[in-house]
Every structure is written in C-alpha cells, then in structure tokens.
Amino acid sequence: MENIRTVLMAIVGLAAVAFVTVFAASIGLALIAVLAVLTVARMIAFKMSHAAVPVRTRERRRRGDDMRVWDDGRGKIIDL
C-alpha cells in the first residue's frame, strides 16, 4: 500500500510540475505576442506620422499668374 501511495504522489507531483511549466510557457508566449503587436503598431504609427509632416517652402513674390510645379520626393506639387 505504501508503494502505491508513493507512486500516486509522484504522478501527482509530476502532473503539477507539467501544469506549471505549460502555464508559464503560455504566459510567456502571450507576452511575446502582445509585445510584437505593440512593436508593429508603433512602426506603423511612426511611418504615418512622418507622412503627415508638411513640406516647408520659401514664399516668393508672385510674378503674374505663373504656375509653379515641383517635386518634394513624395509627389508632384502644383501651385496655381
């Protein structure tokens, strides 16, 4: 009877260790997934914030009704 109790306690102990290991691994994977999502969202927000920066230009005196066209690297700008 003592041997059966020892074997059962060993099985219960191993099951508890396995459960704690799986639980810790799942928490770790969830943390890694959250950090990955936050990193991707930060990269996208950084790119979008740079796209919204206005292009600074010098103001010149206009000579008549001439049309100015220039390229700022993000597309053509036409000033009528």
Phi and psi in degrees as a GROMACS rama.xvg file:
@    title "Ramachandran Plot"
@    xaxis  label "Phi"
@    yaxis  label "Psi"
@TYPE xy
-65.618  -36.4696  GLU-2
-68.3393  -38.5906  ASN-3
-65.9292  -42.1839  ILE-4
-63.7021  -41  ARG-5
-63.7117  -43.2135  THR-6
-65.3958  -42.8026  VAL-7
-63.6252  -42.2682  LEU-8
-65.1864  -37.3327  MET-9
-65.386  -40.9292  ALA-10
-66.0224  -43.5852  ILE-11
-64.3025  -41.472  VAL-12
-62.8091  -44.2889  GLY-13
-65.3703  -37.7875  LEU-14
-65.1806  -39.6115  ALA-15
-64.8196  -43.2697  ALA-16
-63.4076  -41.3184  VAL-17
-64.3107  -41.4893  ALA-18
-63.1615  -45.3957  PHE-19
-63.9129  -38.8557  VAL-20
-64.9083  -45.6536  THR-21
-65.0223  -40.2019  VAL-22
-63.0025  -46.3899  PHE-23
-64.157  -39.8324  ALA-24
-65.7073  -39.7487  ALA-25
-68.5753  -38.4912  SER-26
-63.4492  -41.6089  ILE-27
-62.2544  -43.9526  GLY-28
-65.5026  -38.2663  LEU-29
-64.6143  -40.4522  ALA-30
-64.4251  -42.031  LEU-31
-63.6007  -40.7365  ILE-32
-64.714  -41.9153  ALA-33
-64.1624  -43.3097  VAL-34
-64.653  -36.8344  LEU-35
-65.0065  -43.5731  ALA-36
-63.6772  -43.0102  VAL-37
-64.2709  -37.778  LEU-38
-65.409  -44.2056  THR-39
-64.8907  -42.1585  VAL-40
-63.5343  -37.8044  ALA-41
-66.712  -40.4519  ARG-42
-63.7967  -42.9033  MET-43
-65.376  -42.5025  ILE-44
-64.5149  -36.9443  ALA-45
-64.7227  -43.3103  PHE-46
-66.2468  -39.3029  LYS-47
-69.7829  -33.6416  MET-48
-70.4604  -32.2151  SER-49
-73.0188  -29.2104  HIS-50
-71.9285  -23.6496  ALA-51
-92.433  2.13956  ALA-52
-73.5902  126.188  VAL-53
-70.2691  151.464  PRO-54
-88.4533  126.077  VAL-55
-84.4022  132.712  ARG-56
-131.748  155.27  THR-57
-83.0523  140.987  ARG-58
-88.3237  127.739  GLU-59
-111.575  157.425  ARG-60
-73.8118  134.904  ARG-61
-82.0127  134.193  ARG-62
-107.995  89.6463  ARG-63
82.7245  -152.466  GLY-64
-106.133  44.9375  ASP-65
-78.7846  150.708  ASP-66
-102.009  132.208  MET-67
-106.846  134.756  ARG-68
-130.736  129.958  VAL-69
-148.197  164.764  TRP-70
-117.536  121.338  ASP-71
-97.2679  8.36159  ASP-72
96.3974  -15.495  GLY-73
-113.957  0.301469  ARG-74
147.351  165.62  GLY-75
-77.2167  141.757  LYS-76
-117.17  127.38  ILE-77
-117.406  120.094  ILE-78
-106.929  112.796  ASP-79
